[in-house]
Amino acid sequence: MNAGVCAGECTLVSRRPDVARVFSRFFNPIRQSSANPVFFDGIERFSTPVLLDISSINNFSSSNFLDKISLIQGSTLFILPLDTPYSYRKLIYERASYYVDFPAENFTLERTVKEFSKFSTTLRKKAIHNEFERLILYNPHFDSLLGNSYLMQKVRAKILSYAGGKEPVLLLGESGTGKTTAAHLIHKLSHRKKLKFNQLNVSTVAVNLADSTFFGQEEGSYTGARKTSGIIAETDNGTLFMDEIGTAALAIQSKLLSFLDSGLYSPVGSSLLKKSDVRMIFATNENLIEKIERKEFRKDFYFRIAQNVIDFPPLKDRLEDIDEIAPTIARKKGKLLSENAILKLKEYSWPGNIRQLTSCINQAANLSYGKVIESDSLEFNF
């Protein structure tokens, strides 16, 4: 069999060089480990398949070994050398899904290894998926992004997936759908969470002040100029959330693209190049593809910032989430919502999304004398 046919990493537990030599033809690379109690305590959590040479665990009692088989048999290929004690061999035959005698015919080895490799890969993918779902469901950071609809589950999954990276993230969606909340979440879930988080509304940045706003300026760079750091330097190693990127002038897009590509910049009035490591998150409620077609948005800049995109659904497309969101908003005002009030909220289209829903409930709470907000207290001012 050719080396690397199963092309994957594995962990081999064996003291025998002949075992390592044979199985290195099937797995690449092979990491070797010793069989000790600590190893057995964590074997079911291994991120790679485990090849376990039974002859390496002769110092363990049958009862200890029996306890572990049920935990590890799905992700472990048991290797049974000729000198394997009968009691262990019998346990493996009865309990394990994958085992192979050693030495064995090449055909037998190849068939067993292929079947085991395929199964263990599926098993690990399922375990990773389950762990991913657990993180989404029980991560306390997500308490600020309410809604259990399928659409919001997709949003939370992408937030969790993108948080650990360093490339830009682009948040798309109507105003009031939760893009700012998501930007904070991405930062809190990242390795930069203890570092700076800065926010800038790009629509407020004039083209002639863009360089100094982003990159700072030296004292005397123009009449009356004072030294400033610029938001890039102030956010070094942290996260910069740039809202309303769809409104940015082409010249501003060009400056940001240059920085994203190189990580280098020069303050106004300086020829010195500086380097900064900033994770950038962009957000807009505009259709950037249409803006590209109208020559109002740079295609190259779009492709640079759209590597990780999260689309935020409007509230009208996930009205079932109101069952969770509305009572949560009301509780913050010390109120409850009647069943009829929730039904009335779910019949409206919410052009202002979560922001409008929050305003509506807060207004009703201020006007309600009792503990419960009734449907007639709810007004849709749009």
N, C-alpha and C positions, 0 to 999 in steps of 0.2 A: 504494500500500500504506500502511496506517495505521502511524504511528510506534509502535515498541515491540511489533510483532507477535511477534517472537522474544524479546522481554522478557528480555534478559540482558546481562551485562557482557561486554566484549571488549577486546582490545588491538589497536589499529590501527597498522600500520607504514606510514606514507606521508607524503610531503611535500606532497601535493596537497590543497588545500582542497575541491575538487569531489568527490574520493573520500570525504573525511571527511563531507561534507554528505549524500551519497547513502546511505552505510552507517549514518549515525546514525538513519535511518528504520527500520532493522532491529534495531539493538542499542542498548541504553541501560543504563548509560552506556558511552561509548567512552573508553578511555584510550589516548593516543597515545604512541608510542615511536619512537626513531630507530633506523635499521638500522646497527649497528656490530658489530665483532667480538665485543664482550662480550655484546651482545644475542643473537647467534647461539649463543654458548657455553651460554646458559641457556634458549633458547627452548623446548626440549622439556619444561622443568619449569614452564611457565607455568600458573597456576591458572585462566586464562580462555582462551577461544578466541582465536586470533590471525588477524587479517586482514593479509596481507602483500602490499603493493603492489610488484610486481616492479621497477617503474621506480625504486624507492628504493634498490635495491642494485646499481646499475650499476658501482660501484667494486669489486665483489667478483669474483674470478676464477671461471670456470665450474667449476673443480675444487673450490673451496671450497663453492660453492653445491650442487654435486652431492653432496658428502659429507653435507650437512645435510638434503637432501630426505627421505632415508629415515628420519631421526629425527623430522622435524616434520610430515610430510605428513598424518598422521591428525588432528592438532589444528590444522591451518592451512588457511585458505581463501586461495588464491593469486589475486590480482587482476592481470589482464593488460591494462594500457592499450594503446592502439593502437601506441604507440611502443616496446613491449617488444621487445628484441633477439630475432631469430629463434632464436638458440642457446638462450636462456632459455625461450622459448615452447615449443620442441621438448622440452626437458627436463621441463617441467611437464606437457605432454600425455602424456608417456611414464611419468612417475613419480608424479604427484600424484593423490590421490583426488578432491579438490575444487578447482575453479578456475572463474573466470568472466571473460569479456572485459569491458572497460570502455571506453566506456559500453555498456550492454546494455538490452534490452527489460525493462520492469518485471516481466513474467511470468517471464522467465528468471532475473532477479535473485532474485525471491521464491522460486521453486522451489529454486534452488541454495542460497540462504541457509538455508531451512527444513531441507533435507536435511543440510547441514553442521552446523547448530546441534544437530539431534537426535543425529547421530553423535558429535560432539565432546563433548556432555554425557554420553553413555553411556561414552565413552572415559575421561573424567575421573573418573566415578563408579567405574569399574573400577580406575583407578590409585589412587584414594583407598582403595578396599577392599583392594587388594594391599598398600599401605603400612601400613594398619591391621593386617592379618594379620602383616606383617613385624615391626611393633612388638610385637605380642603374643608371637610366637614367639621373638624374639631379645632382648627387653628383660631385662637381668640382674635387675631387681627382682622378676620373676616366679619366680625360682629358689626363693623362699620359699613359693610357692603351687603345689605340685606336682600333676601329673595332666594327661594329655592327652586325657581323654575329652571327648566333645561337651559334656557338662554343664559341665565346668570351663573349656572354651574359651569358653562363653557367659559364665561368671563373669568371666574375665579380660578379655573384650571390654567388658563393662559397667564394670569397674574403670577401664580405660583411657579409656573414653568419659566417665565421670563425674568423673575426676580433675581435669580442667581447669576445672570449673564452680565456682560459689560457693553453690549451693543445697544444702540438707541431703541426706544419703544415708542410706538405711535398709537395714541388713543383717539379713536374716532367715534363720533356720536353727537346727537342733538344736545343742546344746552340743558343742563340739569340732570343728566343721566348718571353722573357719578364719576366722571373722568378725574376730577381733582382728588377725590377720595382714593381712587385707584392708584394715582401717582404716589400718594403718601404710603399706600400699602406696599407697592413695589419696593420703595425705599426701606420700609420697616422689615421686609422679608429678605432683604439683601445683606451681603457682608458689609455694606456701607452704613448699616442702620444706626451706628453710634456716631457717625460723622454728619457733616452738614447737609441739610436739605434746604435748597433755595427755590423760590418760585418767581417767575418773571412773565408778565403779560406782554407778549411781543407786539401787540397792537399799540402799546404806549411808547414804543421805541422809534424815534425819528431816525431816518437814514443818516443824517449828518451827525447824530450822536451815538450811532450804533457801535462804532469802534471803542469809544470810551466806556460805553455801558457794558459791553461784553469783556473787553480786554484791559480797561483802565487807561490811565494817562499819566505822563510825567509832569511835574511842576514846571510851568513856563512853556509847555508845548504850544500854547497860544496865549494871548493876552488875558491875564487874570486866572490862568489855569492852575488848579491845585492838584497835587498828586492823589490819585485814586487807584484802588486795586482792580476794580471791574468785577463783575459777578462770576466770571470764570475762575479767577484766582481765589475769590472768596469761597468758592464751592469745591476747591481742589480736593480730590479723593472722595467727594460726596456725590450727591444727586442734584441735578438742576432740572426743574420742571418748567418747560417753556410752553405756556398756554397760548391759544389763538395763533398758532404757527401759520395757519392759512391766510392770515392777514399780512404776513411779512412781505416787505418789498423784495423784488428780485435781488437787489444789491445786498440786502441783509441775508437772504438765503445763501448767496455766494460766500459771504464771510463765514457763516456757520458751516457750510460744506467744507471749506478749506480747513477749518479747525477740526471738524470731525475726522477728516482724512489723515491729518498729521498729528493732531494733539498739540500743535505749536501755535504761538501767537506773539505779537509784539504790541506792547502798550503804545498808545498815541504819543508821539514825540520821542520814541526810543527805537533804535535799530537792533536791540538785543532780543533774540528769540527766547521765549520761555515755553516750558512744557507743562501741561496740566492734565491730570487724569480725572475726568468728570463723566459720570453716567448721565446721559441726557434722555429725558422723557418729553415727548412732544404731544400736544393735544389740539384738536380743532373740531368745530362743528360744520365745517365746510367740505364740499366734495372736491377733493384735491385733483382727482382725475379730470373733472370738468375744467378746473383752473389750469391744468397743464395744457389742455386742448385750446384754451383761450390765451395761452402764452403768459399766464399770470403766475405760474408756479413752475420752477425748474424741474425737469424730469430727472436729472441726475441727483438733485437734492432729495426728491421724493424717494428714489430707489435707495438712497443712503439711509433715510430715516424710517423706511417702511419694512425693515427686516423682521421686526416683531410687532405685529399689528393686533390691537384688540378693538373689536367693534362693540359699542355699548348699545343695547337695544332700547328703544323708547318704551316708556311705561305702558303705553297703549298695547304693546305687543306681549306684555307679560302681566296682565291685570291680576292674575292669580297671586302674584307676589304682594298685592295690597293686603291680603289676609295677614301677612307677617309685618309688613312695613308700617301700615297705618296705626295699629295698636302700639307699636314701639314708639312712634312719634308722640302719640297721645300720652303714653306713660311718662315721658319726659316732662310733660306739663302737669303730671299728677291726675290725669283723666283716663277714662275708659270710653270706648266707642260702642254704641249699641249695634245690634246685628243689622238693623235697617240702615244705620249710618255707613257701615262697611259696604252694604249692597249698593247704596247710592254712589259711594266712591268708585266702585268697580264698573259703574255704568257710564262714567265720564271718560273722555279721550285723553286728557292730561297733556296738552301741548307743551306745558312747561316742565313736564316729567317730575322727578322726585322733588325738585326745588319747589315747584308749584304745589305738590301734594303736602309738603311740609308747611308751607305758608297757609294753605287752606285749613289744615287741622289746628295749627297754632292760633289762627284767627278764631276758629270755632271754640277752642278751649278758653280763650280770653273772654268770649261772650257767654259762655255757659256757666250758670250759677251752681249747678249740681255737679256730682262726680262723673256722670255719664254724658257724653256728647251724643245728642240725638240728630237724626238726619236733617231736621229743619234748621239746625244751627250751621249746616255746611253751605257755604256759598262759593260758587265757581266764578271768580271775577275775570273771566276771559271768554 
